[in-house]
């Protein structure tokens, strides 16, 4: 398999997962956005998924924190509670989540699609040291889809509408 095709395939599947998450963001009723359902509120789960995606596309935590998007939104990222093993307390407005979503989509395209096979086989620097970059990206895809399915099911219970399947992300 061609190296570039592998990177494009990984990128396409990560984008498909994140587009599924976006469908959940768009379809969540306003009165449910900050509601708990025996789990974290919808807005916290969506932020968690986007933050994890952002982190997995970064070479290390310092790079993550120095990104312009994080600097511009310092008031939201101020304590980086997502990096700690503790209960989440922050709630996130949908408008910010939509901006973060767009940022992550662009980051996926910039980071993964430019990789070659050597890049994809390199072990990580300080995040998931026991995985190559390609394994880390595939793990991130699984994480995005896991939570998107949970959120989609929440919405289905509320409005009776099942979410659509998005098979690939390239071309969107």
Secondary structure, DSSP 8 states (H G I E B T S, - for coil): --HHHHHHHHHHHHHHHHHHHHHHHHHS-GGGTT--SSSS-HHHHHHHHHHHHHHHTSSSHHHHHHSHHHHHTHHHHTT-GGGSSS-------HHHHHHHHHHHHHHHHHHTTT--HHHHHSB-SSSSTTSBHHHHHHHHHHHHHHHHHHHHHHHHHHH----------TT-
